[in-house]
Amino acid sequence: MIPLTDSAVIITNDQNLAITLNRFLFTQFGLDSYSLTRKDAARVVAMNPPLFCLWDGRVKSPNDASLLRWLREHFHGRPIIVLVDADPAAQANDWYSYGISMICRAADRDSIVSHIEAVLKDNKNLESALPV
């Protein structure tokens, strides 16, 4: 198993989105990323927690609530960035109820970059504050 700790996980059932995001994360940030279906996400993330998750929130599935709650309970310090089609502000309360505060339009590249840069900067600051 490839360690996911220094990488991103893309949780989506859309193979085209997964390929696009994998390429984007590598070319833009030099990050390795792995795409997982919702079905496999809990098992793989439990073995090797990622630096952060990109969650495809464009289409909701019946098990989203339980998986998001599980991720929040077990990895509350790991950011989850939700990608949506509609206006993020209009959907914010739904996502906030799951402990998600990073929401952006899937088509808004600048917003995605800003969110990921914030996560990476936060991680770098955290690592530099840890005792050696």
Secondary structure, DSSP 8 states (H G I E B T S, - for coil): ----TTSEEEE-S-HHHHHHHHHHHHHHH---EEEE-HHHHHHHHHHS--SEEEEE-SS--TTHHHHHHHHHHH-TTS-EEEEESS-HHHHHHHHHTTT--EEEETT-HHHHHHHHHHHHHHHHHHHHHS--
